[in-house]
Amino acid sequence: MCVSLPSPLSLILLLLLTQTFTISSHGSLITRNFPNPSPRFREFLANHAYFTSPTSPSTAAADYTPNILSGGIGPICSTATPNQMVRALGFFKGLPASPFLDTSDPSLTWIDGILDKRHEILSEVIDFMETGDQSLWEDLGSYRGLETGWSQIAMIDFFSENPQFTSALPLTAETVRTAASKRIGPRHVALARQKAGTGIGEHCDLFNWMLTLHLPLIGPAEGCGIVVNGERRDWVPIVPSVMDTTFLHETYNESEEDCVLLLVDFWHSDLEEFEIDELKKFMLLTNEVGQGMK
C-alpha cells in the first residue's frame, strides 16, 4: 500500500491542534515532553499526530500498526527519492538518501575508530567462534516461507546493552561503544552470521533516520553479501560498507562458508545531535520501536 504524506499546511494545523487537546493515544504525553520541538522534529510530531488520529483519512484504525520500526500493516509512503520507501511514521524530513554511502565521507569518520581495531576484533571473533558459547546466537528464522540462515548476537537492542555480548566479546563491545558513541541508534548493534547457501529475501526497513554499517570479518572474498536497490556488493573481509535500508535489499551467501560480520545501525549522518536527542526521547517515551523487517 502506498499513500501520500500529508501536506506541510495540514501537518502544521494538526500540530497546533495537539498543543491544545489530544488527538492520539500519545498526544498529551508528547506535548507535555516536547513543549519546544526543533523545526524538523516538529514536523515529525505533526506527522505522527496525523497518522495516529482515529479520524485520519489516510488509514482505517483496524489496518494501522503504530510501532514505527515494526513491519505489520500500516501506511507506507514513497518519497521524493526514487525507489525509497518509508513507513509514514518512519519519515524524518530533509535526510538525503542513497542505497550505498561512501565510507570516506567526513560524516563517517567515526568508523575509523572501529577499523583501527579491526585485527583485534577479528582475533576476538575467531576465538569466540572456536571456543565461545554458541548458544548465544539467535536465529531470525524464516521469511516469506523460506529459511533465512541469518542469526545474530545483539550487543545493543533498543538502547539496551546485552551483558552476554559484552562478556563474550569485550574488546569488540568497547571499541564500538567508544567509536560510535552517540551515533548508535535505536535498533541493533550485533555480531551477525549468514549461513552458507542461504539469504534473506528482499525487504525494506521503512524508516529513514537510520543507516547501517556492515564490517565483514569471516568469510569468502566473493559470493556472499547484500543487494541494495538492485546493486550487488560482496562482503569483503575487513572492508566496511554503509547502506540505507529504506531501499529494497536482500542478502545472499552462495559460498560454502558461513559469513560473519559486525552490524551497526546508527543515526543518519544528517541528523543534528539535538534531533537525535529528541527522537531518542520520543522512542523511549512511546516505546514505538520494533524489529523493522517485514
GULO-123221 format. One record per residue (C-alpha): residue number from 1; residue in three letters; x, y, z. Coordinates in Angstrom, 2 decimals. Each point is the difference from the previous one (the first is absolute). Example, Ala and Ser with C-alpha at 12.3 -4.5 7.8 and 13.67 -1.06 7.14 Angstrom:
BEGIN
    nr   rest        c1        c2        c3
     1    ALA     12.30     -4.50      7.80
     2    SER      1.37      3.44     -0.66
//
This chain:
BEGIN
    nr   rest        c1        c2        c3
     1    MET      0.00      0.00      0.00
     2    CYS      1.30      3.45     -0.82
     3    VAL     -1.41      3.28      1.21
     4    SER      1.10      3.60     -0.27
     5    LEU      1.43      1.82      2.96
     6    PRO     -2.25      2.81      1.26
     7    SER      0.65      3.52     -1.22
     8    PRO      2.18      2.33      2.13
     9    LEU     -3.02      2.20      0.70
    10    SER     -2.09     -2.90      1.29
    11    LEU      2.92     -1.12      2.16
    12    ILE      0.33      3.46      1.53
    13    LEU     -3.71      0.21      0.70
    14    LEU      0.00     -3.43      1.60
    15    LEU      2.99      0.85      2.15
    16    LEU     -1.76      3.12      1.22
    17    LEU     -2.97     -2.18      0.89
    18    THR      2.18     -2.37      2.01
    19    GLN      1.23      2.93      2.06
    20    THR     -3.53      0.61      1.31
    21    PHE     -1.57     -3.45      0.21
    22    THR      0.80     -3.65     -0.58
    23    ILE     -0.72     -1.44     -3.44
    24    SER      2.01     -3.18      0.46
    25    SER      0.73     -2.48      2.75
    26    HIS      3.39      1.66      0.56
    27    GLY     -1.06      3.60     -0.61
    28    SER      0.06      1.35      3.54
    29    LEU      3.20     -1.90      0.81
    30    ILE      1.72      1.48     -3.04
    31    THR     -1.06      3.60      0.51
    32    ARG      0.91     -0.21      3.68
    33    ASN      3.53     -1.20     -0.74
    34    PHE      0.74      2.03     -3.14
    35    PRO     -1.26      3.54      0.67
    36    ASN      2.58      1.55     -2.38
    37    PRO      0.89     -2.55     -2.70
    38    SER      2.61      0.86     -2.61
    39    PRO     -1.41      0.78     -3.49
    40    ARG      0.47     -3.39     -1.68
    41    PHE     -1.00     -1.89      3.12
    42    ARG     -3.11      2.20      0.23
    43    GLU     -1.00     -1.27     -3.46
    44    PHE      0.74     -3.57      1.09
    45    LEU     -2.34      0.42      2.99
    46    ALA     -2.70      1.47     -2.22
    47    ASN      0.39     -2.93     -2.37
    48    HIS     -0.36     -2.34      2.97
    49    ALA     -3.15      1.84      1.09
    50    TYR     -1.43     -0.25     -3.51
    51    PHE      0.46     -3.73     -0.37
    52    THR     -0.95     -0.95      3.56
    53    SER     -3.19      2.07      0.02
    54    PRO     -3.07     -2.28      0.01
    55    THR     -1.57      2.46     -2.46
    56    SER      2.92     -0.06     -2.43
    57    PRO     -1.27     -0.58     -3.54
    58    SER      3.23     -1.78     -0.91
    59    THR     -0.70     -3.35      1.59
    60    ALA     -2.64     -1.86      1.95
    61    ALA      0.88     -0.59      3.63
    62    ALA     -0.36     -3.76     -0.43
    63    ASP      2.67      0.03     -2.73
    64    TYR      2.50      2.10      1.88
    65    THR      3.09     -1.23      1.83
    66    PRO      1.41      2.81      2.19
    67    ASN      3.46     -1.44      0.68
    68    ILE      2.39      2.05     -2.07
    69    LEU      2.64     -2.58     -0.80
    70    SER     -2.12     -3.11     -0.04
    71    GLY     -1.39     -1.55     -3.15
    72    GLY     -3.70     -0.80      0.04
    73    ILE     -2.70      2.00     -1.72
    74    GLY      0.02      3.76     -0.24
    75    PRO      0.46      2.90     -2.37
    76    ILE      3.12     -0.28     -2.14
    77    CYS      1.07      3.01     -2.02
    78    SER      2.28      0.73     -2.89
    79    THR      2.28      3.02      0.30
    80    ALA      1.61      2.43     -2.42
    81    THR      2.90     -2.46     -0.32
    82    PRO     -0.66     -2.65     -2.67
    83    ASN     -0.51     -3.52      1.42
    84    GLN      0.15      1.15      3.63
    85    MET     -2.85     -1.22      2.20
    86    VAL     -0.78      1.03      3.57
    87    ARG     -2.71     -0.74      2.48
    88    ALA     -1.94      3.21      0.59
    89    LEU      1.27      0.13      3.57
    90    GLY      3.50     -0.90     -1.13
    91    PHE      0.55      3.20     -1.95
    92    PHE      2.16      2.91      1.17
    93    LYS      0.04      2.87     -2.45
    94    GLY      3.14      1.22     -1.76
    95    LEU      2.25     -3.06      0.29
    96    PRO      1.81     -0.85     -3.27
    97    ALA     -0.28     -3.59     -1.18
    98    SER      2.33     -2.22     -2.00
    99    PRO      0.07     -3.82     -0.11
   100    PHE      3.72     -0.11      0.83
   101    LEU      2.08      2.74      1.61
   102    ASP      3.66      0.81     -0.45
   103    THR      1.72     -1.12      3.20
   104    SER      2.66      2.70     -0.51
   105    ASP     -2.62      2.71      0.48
   106    PRO      1.04      2.37      2.84
   107    SER     -3.24     -0.73      1.84
   108    LEU      1.06     -3.65      0.34
   109    THR      3.48      0.50      1.43
   110    TRP     -1.14     -1.66      3.23
   111    ILE      0.22     -3.32     -1.88
   112    ASP      3.79      0.44      0.01
   113    GLY     -0.07     -0.61      3.74
   114    ILE     -1.34     -3.49     -0.70
   115    LEU      2.34     -0.65     -2.93
   116    ASP      2.99      0.95      2.14
   117    LYS     -0.82     -3.04      2.14
   118    ARG     -1.12     -2.27     -2.85
   119    HIS      2.76     -2.59      0.46
   120    GLU     -0.63     -0.22      3.76
   121    ILE     -3.74     -0.28     -0.61
   122    LEU      0.56     -2.73     -2.61
   123    SER      2.24     -1.95      2.38
   124    GLU     -2.59      0.26      2.78
   125    VAL     -2.82     -1.12     -2.30
   126    ILE      2.00     -2.95     -1.34
   127    ASP      0.75     -1.07      3.55
   128    PHE     -3.67      0.30      0.91
   129    MET     -1.07     -2.06     -3.03
   130    GLU      2.44     -2.73      1.03
   131    THR     -0.44     -0.07      3.78
   132    GLY     -2.87      2.34      0.95
   133    ASP     -3.58     -0.74      1.00
   134    GLN     -1.76     -0.62     -3.32
   135    SER     -3.40     -0.16      1.71
   136    LEU      0.07      3.82      0.03
   137    TRP     -0.93      0.08     -3.70
   138    GLU     -3.65      0.91     -0.63
   139    ASP     -1.44     -1.18     -3.31
   140    LEU     -2.15      2.30     -2.10
   141    GLY     -1.89     -3.03     -1.26
   142    SER     -2.01     -0.02     -3.20
   143    TYR     -1.17      2.89     -2.16
   144    ARG     -2.69     -0.39     -2.63
   145    GLY      0.09     -3.72      0.59
   146    LEU      3.72     -0.41     -0.58
   147    GLU      2.73     -0.59      2.56
   148    THR      2.18      3.12      0.20
   149    GLY      3.12     -1.57      1.51
   150    TRP      0.55      3.28      1.87
   151    SER      0.82      0.12      3.70
   152    GLN      1.55      2.57      2.28
   153    ILE      1.21      0.75      3.50
   154    ALA     -1.22      3.41      1.04
   155    MET      2.37      2.38      1.74
   156    ILE     -2.62      2.76      0.13
   157    ASP     -3.72     -0.24     -0.71
   158    PHE     -2.27      3.03      0.49
   159    PHE      2.70      1.89      1.92
   160    SER      0.50     -2.89      2.45
   161    GLU      3.36     -1.77      0.16
   162    ASN      0.15     -3.79      0.19
   163    PRO      2.41     -1.04      2.80
   164    GLN      0.49     -3.41     -1.62
   165    PHE      1.47      1.63     -3.10
   166    THR      2.22      2.25      2.09
   167    SER      1.24     -3.00      1.93
   168    ALA      0.63     -2.12     -3.10
   169    LEU      1.49      2.76     -2.18
   170    PRO      1.24      2.74      2.35
   171    LEU      2.49      1.63     -2.37
   172    THR     -2.53      0.15     -2.83
   173    ALA     -2.63      1.49      2.30
   174    GLU      2.33      2.65      1.39
   175    THR      1.31      0.92     -3.44
   176    VAL     -3.47      0.51     -1.48
   177    ARG     -1.23      1.80      3.11
   178    THR      2.93      2.42     -0.10
   179    ALA      0.10      0.56     -3.77
   180    ALA     -3.72      0.31     -0.73
   181    SER     -0.98      1.60      3.32
   182    LYS     -3.16      2.10     -0.48
   183    ARG     -0.34     -1.15     -3.62
   184    ILE     -1.29     -3.40      1.18
   185    GLY     -3.66     -0.08     -0.88
   186    PRO     -3.14     -1.68      1.30
   187    ARG      0.28     -3.31     -1.79
   188    HIS      2.96     -2.41     -0.07
   189    VAL      3.66     -0.24      0.65
   190    ALA      0.80     -3.68     -0.46
   191    LEU      2.30     -2.73     -1.15
   192    ALA     -1.89     -1.52     -2.94
   193    ARG      0.36     -3.21     -1.97
   194    GLN     -1.30     -0.98     -3.44
   195    LYS      0.20     -3.76     -0.40
   196    ALA      1.36     -1.58     -3.16
   197    GLY     -2.53     -0.45     -2.78
   198    THR     -2.61      2.32      1.54
   199    GLY     -1.21      3.58     -0.14
   200    ILE     -2.72      2.37      1.22
   201    GLY     -2.59      0.79     -2.67
   202    GLU     -0.65      3.50     -1.29
   203    HIS     -1.40      2.33      2.63
   204    CYS      0.04      3.62      1.11
   205    ASP      0.46      1.42      3.51
   206    LEU     -2.22      3.04     -0.63
   207    PHE      1.59      2.64      2.28
   208    ASN      2.39      2.61     -1.34
   209    TRP      1.76      1.29      3.10
   210    MET      2.18     -3.12      0.18
   211    LEU      2.99     -1.16     -2.02
   212    THR      1.81     -3.33      0.31
   213    LEU      3.68     -0.91      0.12
   214    HIS      1.16     -3.49     -0.96
   215    LEU      3.57     -1.01      0.82
   216    PRO      0.61     -3.54     -1.34
   217    LEU      2.39     -1.98      2.18
   218    ILE     -0.06     -3.67     -1.00
   219    GLY     -0.95     -1.45     -3.37
   220    PRO      0.94     -0.16     -3.67
   221    ALA      1.06      3.06     -2.00
   222    GLU     -2.87     -0.52     -2.45
   223    GLY     -3.35     -1.72     -0.27
   224    CYS     -1.37      1.31      3.28
   225    GLY     -1.46      3.45      0.54
   226    ILE     -2.96      2.32     -0.45
   227    VAL     -2.06      1.48     -2.84
   228    VAL     -1.40      3.49      0.59
   229    ASN     -2.28      1.60     -2.59
   230    GLY      1.22     -2.54     -2.55
   231    GLU      3.71      0.64      0.62
   232    ARG      1.88     -3.09      1.15
   233    ARG      3.01      0.33      2.29
   234    ASP      1.98     -2.89      1.43
   235    TRP      1.02      0.12      3.64
   236    VAL      3.78      0.19     -0.31
   237    PRO      1.67     -0.82      3.36
   238    ILE      1.05      3.12      1.96
   239    VAL     -1.43      2.35     -2.67
   240    PRO     -2.89      2.06      1.43
   241    SER     -3.16      0.92     -1.88
   242    VAL     -2.77      2.39      0.99
   243    MET     -3.52     -0.21     -1.39
   244    ASP     -3.44      1.55      0.30
   245    THR     -2.53     -2.78      0.57
   246    THR     -3.00      2.09     -1.00
   247    PHE      0.83     -1.41     -3.44
   248    LEU     -0.96     -3.60     -0.76
   249    HIS      2.85     -2.30      0.95
   250    GLU      0.84     -3.67      0.41
   251    THR      2.96     -2.05      1.16
   252    TYR      1.61     -3.00     -1.66
   253    ASN      2.63     -2.62      0.74
   254    GLU      0.71     -2.14     -3.04
   255    SER      3.20     -1.38      1.51
   256    GLU      0.67     -3.07      2.09
   257    GLU      1.16      2.07      2.99
   258    ASP     -1.96      1.92      2.61
   259    CYS      0.47      3.78     -0.06
   260    VAL      0.43      1.81      3.31
   261    LEU     -0.18      3.78      0.23
   262    LEU     -0.34      2.87      2.43
   263    LEU     -3.27      1.89     -0.51
   264    VAL     -0.53      3.51      1.35
   265    ASP     -3.27      1.88     -0.52
   266    PHE      0.65      3.69      0.57
   267    TRP     -1.78      3.31     -0.17
   268    HIS     -0.03      1.63     -3.44
   269    SER      3.05      2.20     -0.44
   270    ASP     -2.09      3.08     -0.90
   271    LEU     -1.86     -0.02      3.31
   272    GLU      1.13      2.70      2.40
   273    GLU      0.94     -1.15      3.49
   274    PHE     -3.02      1.78      1.51
   275    GLU     -2.27     -1.77     -2.51
   276    ILE      1.46     -3.34      1.02
   277    ASP     -0.72      0.88      3.62
   278    GLU     -3.60      0.87     -0.89
   279    LEU     -0.56     -3.18     -2.00
   280    LYS      1.54     -2.18      2.70
   281    LYS     -2.15      1.61      2.68
   282    PHE     -3.08     -0.44     -2.18
   283    MET      0.70     -3.69     -0.56
   284    LEU      0.69     -0.68      3.67
   285    LEU     -3.18      1.83      1.02
   286    THR     -2.28     -1.74     -2.47
   287    ASN      1.96     -3.26     -0.28
   288    GLU     -0.71      0.14     -3.73
   289    VAL      2.95     -2.03     -1.16
   290    GLY     -0.05     -3.55     -1.35
   291    GLN      2.02     -2.29     -2.22
   292    GLY     -0.65      1.70     -3.32
   293    MET      0.10     -2.98     -2.34
   294    LYS     -3.11     -1.08     -1.89
//
